[in-house]
Amino acid sequence: MATKPNQSATKLFTVLDVLWRNFANGYTPGELAKATGLSASSITVYVKTLQEAGYAEQIPTTNRIRVSVQAARKALQVMQSLDAEERRIGEIRNRLSTSA
């Protein structure tokens, strides 16, 4: 029997997903509420949770909320790892096609 996902966790990831869409400019709490369909008070809780976990931050000059630079660096590391694997697979593909 499949377990039901935790609704709070799902909502938290929904907020994070929206934040990723506009890293440069971020969102106001009201914009996040509108984009996610969550209440303003829920947005406050989820943003605070993301900030405490290091995944969101306030932009100092605008007070808008965005994905943290720390989280963006982690995403970049994942992309670099995938690029390295893609090169490795390409090398294997080339060896296999030239040896056949």
ABEGO torsion letter per residue (X at the ends): XBBBBBAAAAAAAAAAAAAAABAAAEBBAAAAAAAAGBBAAAAAAAAAAAAAAGABBBBAAAGBBBBBAAAAAAAAAAAAAAAAAAAAAAAAAAAAAAAX
